[in-house]
Amino acid sequence: MKAKGWLMLLVAALAAAVWLGAGSGLTQSTEVRVTMAEKKGQPPMGKAMETYTDKYNGFTLKRPKGWRVVMWPGDLITVHDPSNQTTGALIWPLHQKRERPMEQLLNDFLSLAQVVYPDLKVLKQKTVPNGAVAAATVRFTYPDTGEKAAGMVMVVGDKRWAILSGYSAPERLLSEKAGLLSSILSSFKIIQPVPCRPTTVGVYMLVLPEGWRTEMLTPDMFTVRGDRPGIVAGAWGFNFYEPSAALIPPGVGMQAPYMEPAAFFTQLLPRIVPGFSDPKVIATYPLPEWERQMLPAGVNMKCLIIEALYTYEGIRSRGTFMVGTIPPDPLARATGVGAWTALLMGAGAPMEIYEEVEGAFYLVFSTIRVNWALKKRLDALEMAIRERERDTGVWERWSDTLGGVATLYDPRTGREYRVWDVFNQYWLDVTEWVHGTDEPFIPDPWGIPLERK
């Protein structure tokens, strides 16, 4: 199975299908503060606090030194302690598509939270007389550890906008951490983001910061390069044949035994991507269940989210990647054609600026949309090419050509391809698959003619 089709679906599902049902989006033209009373006797804003600025998504806040700021689908911002991820704050700026009371917005969020924390209980809930603020204190249990936790959620706003914010910590630590977490929320401020521009690459439409550029590898695969060396993002796919595939002549395509995501990233990727070397995995996470449900039906894909250090083009870098591998179909493997696919989507940057540009990566992937009209035209073209190949009787002529292998090369790159010699001429399509024809012309307008050695 080719990587390109699955990759497009995966990018569409995991990057473009961002949950925007609440009308999320930072209110970029309005400066807003979340104001909260700080706990008496707990002055949180000390020397250990530092200012974090995301110039790409347009906000700033104060955080304890070393704490992580992460943006999630729907423009949800979290601030947490890496050494204890159960302690943290969340901030969610919302655009109101219609007038809704703050109390209703708060209840909607609490209902959503109960999906993740089924035992969540509201201890106290209050709305100020003018309706501009609604707040609730809650208690729940962390599903993975069984530890009891507590926290606070509030909504501040008017008819046009609202900011939902809150914090939580293990119940035994809440009184100690509440002042610090409240100060993070009260420091949040929306600022004017850097200029961005919409662009297209292949079948995708996305938004890039000024000075960033895209490179189309195929209609379904692309690379984004930032405004400084080593800043790279994108979606890529790779096709392999297992060395044991009896019907695949030696040297045809890339050959490698099937690997699961972590092994592919650390062992095989450095061999096939120029300039990529010395990967060191920091952490791995399973793909969240809600994202797994976005995968195309029937896809037997092993998926893993990998945080890693690596060297790219001589620069030591850090990145986060979704890695998926699709093992060979058992029937195809049994008949001697063990083909498998690896998909890679993510971003990385030099270690010293990774956190500075992490917001830009969120901007890129959260704005991806698929140009379905163009995708349908390309699919129709590919189907026509494949039907032409079928009509030439290539499958019936296999038995006459076993042992008759042609060596071809791409005159642009010099890369060699070995195929069964059953056609008069061959070409390379945009996904770097070799096709052949006996016609005097190449039926693929994007095809690159291959020459014989």
HUURMO-V143953 format. One record per pair of residues at least 24 apart in sequence whose ideal C-beta (glycine too) atoms are under 10 Angstrom apart, sorted by the first residue. I is the first residue (numbers start at 1). J is the second residue. D is the distance in whole Angstrom. If there is no record, write none. Layout:
i->{I:I}
j->{J:J}
d->{D:D}
This chain:
i->{1:1:1:1:1:1:1:1:1:2:2:2:2:2:2:2:2:2:2:3:3:3:3:3:3:3:3:3:3:3:3:3:3:3:3:3:3:4:4:4:4:4:4:4:4:4:4:4:4:4:4:4:4:4:4:5:5:5:5:5:5:5:5:6:6:6:6:6:6:6:6:6:6:7:7:7:7:7:7:7:7:7:7:7:7:7:7:7:8:8:8:8:8:8:8:8:8:8:8:8:8:8:9:9:9:9:9:9:9:10:10:10:10:10:10:10:10:10:10:10:10:10:10:11:11:11:11:11:11:11:11:11:11:11:11:11:11:12:12:12:12:12:12:12:12:12:12:13:13:13:13:13:13:13:14:14:14:14:14:14:14:14:14:14:14:14:14:14:14:15:15:15:15:15:15:15:15:15:15:15:15:15:15:16:16:16:16:16:16:16:16:16:16:17:17:17:17:17:17:17:18:18:18:18:18:18:18:18:18:18:19:19:19:19:19:19:20:20:20:20:20:20:21:21:21:22:22:22:22:22:22:22:22:22:22:22:22:22:22:22:23:23:23:23:23:23:23:23:23:24:24:24:24:24:24:24:24:24:24:25:25:25:25:25:25:25:26:26:26:26:26:26:26:26:26:26:26:26:26:26:26:27:27:27:27:27:27:27:27:27:27:27:27:28:28:28:28:28:28:28:28:29:29:29:30:30:30:30:31:31:31:31:32:32:32:32:32:32:32:32:32:32:33:33:33:33:33:33:33:33:34:34:34:34:34:34:34:34:34:34:34:34:34:34:34:34:34:34:34:35:35:35:35:35:36:36:36:36:36:36:36:36:36:36:36:36:36:36:36:36:37:37:37:38:38:38:38:38:38:38:39:39:39:39:39:39:39:39:39:40:41:42:42:42:42:42:42:42:42:43:43:43:44:44:44:44:44:44:44:44:44:44:45:45:45:45:45:45:46:46:48:49:49:49:49:51:51:52:52:52:52:52:52:53:53:53:53:54:54:54:54:54:54:54:54:54:54:54:55:55:55:55:55:55:55:55:55:56:56:56:56:56:56:56:56:56:56:56:56:56:56:56:56:57:57:57:57:57:57:57:57:57:57:57:58:58:58:58:58:58:58:58:58:59:59:59:59:59:59:59:59:60:60:60:60:60:61:61:61:61:61:61:61:61:61:62:62:62:62:62:62:62:63:63:63:63:63:63:64:64:64:64:67:67:68:68:69:69:69:69:70:70:70:70:71:71:71:71:71:71:72:72:73:73:73:73:73:73:74:75:75:76:77:77:77:77:79:79:79:79:79:79:80:80:80:80:81:81:81:84:84:84:84:85:86:86:86:86:86:86:86:86:86:87:87:87:87:87:87:87:87:87:87:87:87:88:88:88:88:88:88:88:88:89:89:89:89:89:89:89:89:89:89:89:89:89:89:89:90:90:90:90:90:90:90:90:90:90:91:91:91:91:91:91:91:91:92:92:92:92:92:92:92:93:93:93:93:93:93:93:93:94:94:94:94:94:94:95:95:95:96:96:96:96:96:96:98:99:99:99:100:100:100:100:101:101:101:101:101:101:101:102:102:102:102:102:102:102:102:102:102:102:102:102:102:102:103:103:103:103:103:103:103:104:104:105:105:105:105:105:106:106:106:106:106:106:106:106:106:106:107:107:107:108:108:109:109:109:109:109:109:109:110:110:110:113:113:113:113:113:113:114:114:115:116:116:116:117:117:117:117:117:118:119:119:120:120:121:122:123:123:124:125:126:127:128:130:131:131:132:132:132:132:132:133:134:134:135:135:136:137:137:138:138:139:139:139:140:140:141:142:142:145:147:147:148:148:149:149:150:150:150:151:151:151:152:152:152:152:154:156:161:163:163:193:193:194:194:194:196:196:196:196:198:198:199:199:200:200:200:201:201:201:202:202:202:202:202:202:202:203:203:203:203:203:203:203:203:203:203:203:204:204:204:204:204:204:204:204:205:205:205:205:205:205:206:206:206:206:206:206:206:206:207:207:207:207:207:207:208:208:208:208:208:209:209:209:209:209:212:212:212:212:214:216:217:217:217:218:218:218:218:218:218:218:219:219:219:219:219:219:219:219:219:219:220:220:220:220:220:221:221:221:221:221:221:222:224:224:224:224:224:226:226:226:226:226:226:226:226:227:227:228:228:228:228:228:228:229:229:229:229:229:229:230:230:230:230:230:230:230:230:230:230:230:230:230:230:230:231:231:231:231:231:231:231:231:231:231:231:231:231:232:232:232:232:232:232:232:232:232:232:232:232:233:233:233:233:233:233:233:233:233:233:233:233:234:234:234:234:234:234:235:235:235:235:235:235:235:236:236:236:236:236:236:236:236:237:237:237:237:237:237:237:237:238:238:238:238:238:238:238:238:238:238:238:238:239:239:239:239:239:239:239:239:240:240:240:240:240:240:240:240:240:240:241:241:241:241:241:242:242:242:242:242:242:242:242:242:243:244:244:244:244:245:245:245:245:245:245:245:245:245:246:246:246:246:247:247:247:247:247:247:247:247:248:248:248:248:248:248:249:249:249:249:249:249:249:249:250:250:251:251:251:251:251:251:252:252:252:252:252:252:253:253:253:253:253:253:253:254:254:255:256:256:257:257:258:258:258:258:258:258:258:258:258:258:258:259:259:259:259:259:260:260:260:260:260:260:260:260:261:261:261:261:261:261:261:261:261:261:261:261:261:261:261:262:262:262:262:262:262:263:263:264:264:264:264:264:264:264:264:264:264:265:265:265:265:265:265:265:265:265:266:266:266:268:268:269:269:269:269:269:270:270:272:273:273:273:274:274:275:275:275:275:275:276:276:276:276:276:276:277:277:277:277:277:278:278:278:278:278:279:279:279:279:279:279:279:279:279:280:280:280:280:280:280:281:281:281:281:281:282:282:282:282:282:282:282:283:283:283:284:284:285:285:287:287:287:291:295:299:299:299:300:300:300:300:300:301:301:301:301:301:301:302:302:302:303:305:306:306:307:307:308:308:309:309:309:310:312:312:312:315:315:315:315:315:316:316:316:317:317:317:317:317:317:317:318:318:318:318:318:318:318:318:318:318:319:319:319:319:319:319:319:319:320:320:320:320:320:320:320:321:321:321:321:322:322:378:378:381:381:381:381:381:382:382:382:382:382:382:384:384:385:385:385:385:385:385:385:385:385:386:388:388:388:388:388:388:389:389:389:389:389:392:392:392:392:392:392:393:393:394:394:394:394:394:394:394:395:396:397:397:398:406:406:406:406:406:407:407:407:408:408:408:408:408:408:408:409:409:409:409:410:410:410:410:410:411:411:411:411:412:413:415:416:416:417:418:419:421:425:425:425:425:426:426:426}
j->{239:299:326:328:329:332:339:340:341:218:220:237:239:339:341:382:429:431:433:218:220:221:236:237:238:239:240:324:326:340:341:342:343:344:431:432:433:202:203:217:218:219:220:221:237:239:341:343:378:382:429:430:431:432:433:220:237:296:341:375:379:382:431:220:237:295:296:299:301:324:326:341:343:218:220:221:222:235:236:237:238:324:341:342:343:344:345:431:202:203:204:218:219:220:221:235:237:296:370:375:378:379:220:294:295:296:299:343:370:220:235:237:291:294:295:296:299:301:303:322:324:343:345:203:204:220:221:222:234:235:237:322:343:345:365:368:370:203:204:220:294:296:368:369:370:372:375:291:292:293:294:295:296:370:73:235:287:288:291:292:294:295:303:322:324:343:345:365:368:73:204:206:235:322:345:346:364:365:366:367:368:369:370:204:205:206:294:365:366:367:368:369:370:73:290:291:294:368:369:370:72:73:74:75:362:365:366:367:368:369:72:73:74:75:76:290:73:74:75:95:97:366:74:97:108:74:75:76:92:94:95:96:97:100:105:108:109:112:162:164:74:94:95:96:97:98:100:161:162:73:74:75:76:92:93:94:95:164:366:57:74:75:93:94:95:161:54:57:58:59:71:75:77:93:94:95:161:163:190:191:193:58:59:93:94:95:96:157:160:161:162:163:190:57:58:59:93:190:191:192:193:58:190:192:93:160:161:190:189:190:191:192:59:93:156:157:161:162:163:188:189:190:156:163:185:186:187:188:189:190:61:89:91:93:154:155:156:157:163:164:165:166:182:184:185:186:187:188:189:133:156:185:186:188:133:135:152:154:156:165:167:178:181:182:183:184:185:186:187:188:179:182:186:178:179:180:182:183:185:186:175:176:177:178:179:180:181:182:183:179:179:175:176:177:178:179:180:182:183:179:180:183:177:178:179:180:181:182:183:184:186:187:179:180:183:184:186:187:180:183:180:180:183:184:187:187:189:79:184:187:355:356:359:189:191:356:359:191:193:194:355:356:357:358:359:360:362:363:191:192:193:194:209:356:357:359:360:193:194:196:207:208:209:212:356:357:358:359:360:361:362:363:364:93:190:191:193:194:196:359:360:362:363:366:93:189:190:191:192:193:194:359:363:91:93:188:189:190:191:193:359:187:188:189:190:191:89:91:183:184:185:186:187:188:189:183:184:185:186:187:188:189:88:89:180:183:184:187:180:181:183:184:180:184:355:358:184:355:358:359:320:358:359:362:358:359:361:362:363:366:362:366:288:290:291:362:365:366:366:362:366:164:165:188:359:362:167:181:184:185:187:188:167:168:181:184:169:177:180:169:170:173:177:142:142:144:145:147:149:168:169:170:173:149:151:167:168:169:170:173:174:176:177:180:181:151:166:167:168:169:177:181:184:151:152:165:166:167:168:169:177:180:181:182:183:184:185:188:151:153:164:165:166:167:168:181:184:185:163:164:165:166:167:184:185:188:153:155:162:163:164:165:166:157:161:162:163:164:165:188:190:155:157:161:162:163:164:160:161:162:157:158:159:160:161:162:159:158:159:160:155:157:159:162:127:131:132:134:155:159:162:127:128:130:131:132:133:134:135:154:155:156:157:158:162:164:127:131:133:134:135:136:155:134:155:134:155:157:162:164:133:134:135:136:153:154:155:162:164:166:134:136:155:155:164:134:136:153:154:155:164:166:136:138:153:138:140:151:153:166:168:138:140:290:140:142:143:141:142:143:149:168:143:143:148:149:151:150:153:150:152:152:153:154:155:156:158:157:158:156:157:158:159:162:157:162:164:165:166:166:166:174:166:168:168:171:174:168:171:171:168:170:170:171:172:172:174:173:174:174:175:178:177:178:181:178:181:182:185:185:185:190:188:190:359:363:359:360:363:360:363:364:367:367:369:224:367:369:371:374:234:235:368:235:370:371:374:375:378:430:369:370:371:372:373:374:375:376:377:378:379:235:367:368:369:370:371:374:375:367:368:369:370:371:374:233:363:364:365:366:367:368:369:363:364:366:367:368:369:233:360:363:364:367:357:359:360:363:364:357:360:363:364:364:430:430:431:432:378:429:430:431:432:433:446:371:374:375:377:378:379:382:430:431:446:370:375:378:430:431:343:344:345:430:431:432:368:347:360:361:364:365:347:349:350:353:357:360:361:364:357:360:315:349:350:353:356:357:312:313:314:315:349:350:311:312:313:314:315:316:317:348:349:350:351:352:353:354:357:312:315:317:347:348:349:350:353:354:356:357:360:361:275:276:312:313:315:317:319:346:347:348:349:361:319:321:345:346:347:348:349:357:360:361:364:365:344:345:346:347:364:365:322:343:344:345:346:365:368:269:273:321:342:343:344:345:346:324:326:341:342:343:344:345:431:264:268:269:272:273:325:340:341:342:343:344:432:326:339:340:341:342:431:432:433:264:268:272:325:328:338:339:340:341:342:328:337:338:339:340:327:328:332:333:336:337:338:339:340:338:328:333:336:338:328:332:333:335:336:337:338:339:340:335:336:337:338:332:335:336:337:338:398:402:420:336:337:338:339:418:420:402:403:404:405:406:418:419:420:405:418:405:407:416:417:418:419:405:417:418:419:420:434:339:417:418:419:432:433:434:342:432:338:340:342:338:340:302:325:326:327:328:333:338:339:340:341:342:302:325:327:340:342:302:303:304:323:324:325:327:342:287:301:302:303:304:305:306:321:322:323:324:325:342:343:344:302:304:306:308:323:325:323:325:302:304:306:323:324:325:340:342:343:344:304:306:308:310:321:323:325:342:344:306:308:310:325:342:310:321:323:342:344:310:311:342:310:312:344:312:313:311:312:313:314:315:310:311:312:313:317:348:310:311:312:313:314:309:310:311:312:316:306:308:309:310:311:312:317:319:321:308:309:310:311:316:318:306:307:308:309:310:306:307:308:309:318:319:320:307:308:320:308:323:320:322:322:323:324:322:324:324:326:341:325:326:327:329:330:325:326:327:341:342:343:326:327:342:343:346:344:346:346:348:346:348:348:351:354:348:348:349:350:348:349:350:351:352:350:351:352:348:349:350:351:352:353:354:347:348:349:350:351:352:353:354:355:358:346:347:348:349:351:354:358:361:345:346:347:348:354:358:361:345:346:347:348:346:365:430:446:429:443:444:445:446:429:430:431:433:435:444:443:444:427:429:433:435:437:442:443:444:447:435:435:437:438:439:443:444:423:435:436:437:443:422:423:436:437:438:439:422:438:420:422:423:435:436:437:438:422:422:422:423:422:434:436:450:452:453:450:452:453:434:436:449:450:451:452:453:450:451:452:453:434:448:449:450:451:448:449:450:451:448:448:450:450:453:450:453:450:452:449:450:451:452:450:451:452}
d->{8:9:6:9:7:9:7:8:6:10:9:8:6:9:7:9:10:6:7:9:8:8:8:3:6:5:10:10:8:10:5:7:6:10:7:10:10:10:10:10:6:7:4:7:6:9:9:10:9:9:10:8:5:10:9:7:9:9:10:10:8:9:9:9:7:9:7:7:8:8:7:6:6:9:5:6:10:6:8:4:10:9:8:10:5:9:8:10:9:6:8:10:8:4:9:8:9:10:7:7:10:10:9:9:8:5:8:10:9:10:8:9:10:8:7:8:9:8:9:8:7:6:7:9:7:8:9:9:10:5:10:10:9:6:9:6:8:9:9:10:8:10:8:8:5:9:9:7:10:9:3:6:8:10:9:9:8:10:6:10:6:8:9:6:9:10:7:8:9:9:9:9:8:9:7:10:8:4:7:9:4:9:10:8:9:9:10:8:8:8:4:5:6:8:10:9:6:9:10:10:9:4:6:9:10:8:5:8:8:10:9:5:5:10:9:9:8:6:8:10:10:9:8:10:10:7:9:10:8:6:9:9:8:10:8:8:9:9:9:9:10:6:5:6:4:8:10:10:10:9:5:4:8:7:7:6:7:10:10:10:9:6:7:8:5:10:9:6:5:6:10:6:9:5:9:9:10:10:6:9:8:9:10:6:9:7:10:9:8:5:9:8:6:9:5:9:9:7:8:7:6:10:9:8:10:8:7:7:6:6:7:9:9:7:8:8:7:10:6:8:7:5:9:9:9:7:8:7:6:9:9:10:7:10:8:10:6:10:6:9:5:10:9:9:5:6:8:5:9:9:7:9:6:10:10:9:9:7:9:8:9:10:9:5:8:10:5:5:10:10:10:7:9:9:6:9:5:6:10:7:8:10:10:5:4:9:10:7:9:9:8:9:8:9:7:3:7:9:9:7:10:9:9:9:5:4:8:7:4:8:9:10:9:9:5:10:9:8:9:9:9:9:7:9:8:8:10:8:10:9:8:10:10:10:7:9:9:9:8:10:10:9:10:8:4:9:9:9:8:9:6:5:9:8:10:7:9:6:6:8:10:10:6:10:9:8:9:4:4:9:8:5:9:10:9:10:6:10:10:5:8:7:6:9:9:10:6:5:6:3:8:9:10:8:8:7:7:5:6:8:9:8:8:5:8:6:9:7:10:6:8:9:5:5:7:7:7:10:9:4:9:10:10:9:10:9:6:8:7:10:9:8:10:8:8:9:10:8:8:8:10:8:10:8:8:6:9:4:9:8:8:9:10:9:9:9:9:7:8:9:8:9:9:8:10:10:9:8:5:9:10:9:10:10:10:10:9:9:10:8:8:8:10:10:6:9:7:7:6:7:7:6:9:9:10:8:7:4:7:7:9:10:6:9:8:9:10:7:7:8:9:7:9:9:10:7:7:4:8:10:10:9:5:8:9:5:6:9:9:8:8:7:6:7:8:10:10:9:7:8:5:8:10:8:7:5:10:9:9:7:4:7:9:9:7:8:5:8:9:9:7:9:8:7:5:7:6:8:6:8:7:8:6:6:6:6:9:9:5:9:10:10:9:8:8:6:10:8:9:10:10:7:9:10:6:6:6:4:9:9:5:7:6:9:7:9:5:7:10:4:10:10:8:8:9:7:5:8:6:7:10:4:7:6:7:7:5:9:7:10:8:9:10:9:9:10:9:6:10:8:6:8:7:7:7:8:8:10:8:9:10:10:9:10:9:10:8:7:8:7:8:10:8:9:10:10:10:10:9:8:10:9:9:9:9:10:10:10:9:7:7:6:10:9:8:10:10:10:9:9:10:10:8:8:10:7:10:8:9:10:9:8:9:8:9:8:10:9:8:5:10:9:10:9:8:8:8:8:9:8:10:10:7:9:9:9:10:9:10:9:7:10:9:8:10:9:10:10:7:9:9:10:10:9:10:8:8:9:9:9:10:6:5:8:9:5:5:10:10:7:10:8:10:6:7:6:7:9:10:8:7:5:8:6:10:10:9:6:8:9:5:5:7:6:7:9:4:9:10:10:8:8:6:9:9:9:5:7:8:10:7:10:8:9:9:8:9:9:10:8:5:5:8:10:9:9:7:8:10:5:10:10:6:8:9:9:8:9:9:8:9:10:10:9:8:10:10:8:9:9:6:9:9:7:10:9:6:7:9:10:9:9:10:8:8:7:10:8:9:7:9:6:10:8:10:6:7:9:4:9:6:8:6:4:9:10:8:10:10:10:10:9:8:8:5:8:8:9:10:6:8:9:10:10:7:9:10:8:8:9:7:6:8:10:9:10:9:7:3:8:9:9:8:6:6:7:8:7:8:8:9:10:9:8:7:4:8:9:9:10:8:10:9:7:5:7:9:9:10:7:7:5:7:9:8:9:8:9:7:9:9:9:7:5:8:8:10:10:7:8:6:8:8:8:8:9:8:9:9:9:9:7:5:7:7:9:8:6:5:8:10:6:10:7:10:9:3:8:7:9:10:8:8:6:8:9:8:9:6:6:4:7:10:8:4:8:9:10:7:4:5:9:8:9:10:8:7:8:8:10:10:9:9:10:5:10:6:8:7:8:7:8:8:7:8:4:10:8:7:5:6:8:8:8:8:9:9:9:8:8:10:10:10:8:9:9:9:10:7:9:5:6:9:7:10:5:10:9:9:6:9:8:8:5:10:8:9:10:6:9:10:10:9:6:7:4:9:7:9:9:4:6:5:8:9:9:9:6:7:10:8:10:10:9:9:9:10:6:9:6:10:5:10:8:8:6:7:9:7:5:10:9:8:9:8:9:10:8:9:9:9:8:7:8:9:9:10:8:9:10:9:8:6:4:8:9:6:7:5:8:10:10:7:5:8:10:9:8:6:5:10:8:9:5:7:4:8:10:10:9:10:6:5:7:10:10:10:6:7:5:8:9:8:4:6:6:8:10:9:5:9:9:9:9:10:10:7:10:8:8:8:9:7:10:10:6:7:9:10:7:5:9:9:10:8:8:7:10:9:8:9:8:9:10:9:8:9:7:10:7:7:9:9:10:9:5:9:10:7:6:9:5:6:5:6:10:9:7:10:6:7:8:5:9:10:4:9:9:6:6:2:7:10:8:10:9:10:5:7:7:9:8:8:7:3:8:8:6:10:9:9:9:9:7:8:8:8:9:9:10:10:9:7:9:10:7:10:6:9:10:6:6:9:9:9:7:10:8:6:10:9:6:7:8:10:8:7:8:7:6:9:9:10:8:6:8:10:7:10:10:10:10:5:9:7:10:9:9:6:8:10:7:4:7:10:10:4:7:6:7:7:6:8:6:10:6:9:6:8:8:8:8:6:7:9:10:9:7:7:10:9:9:7:8:9:9:5:9:8}
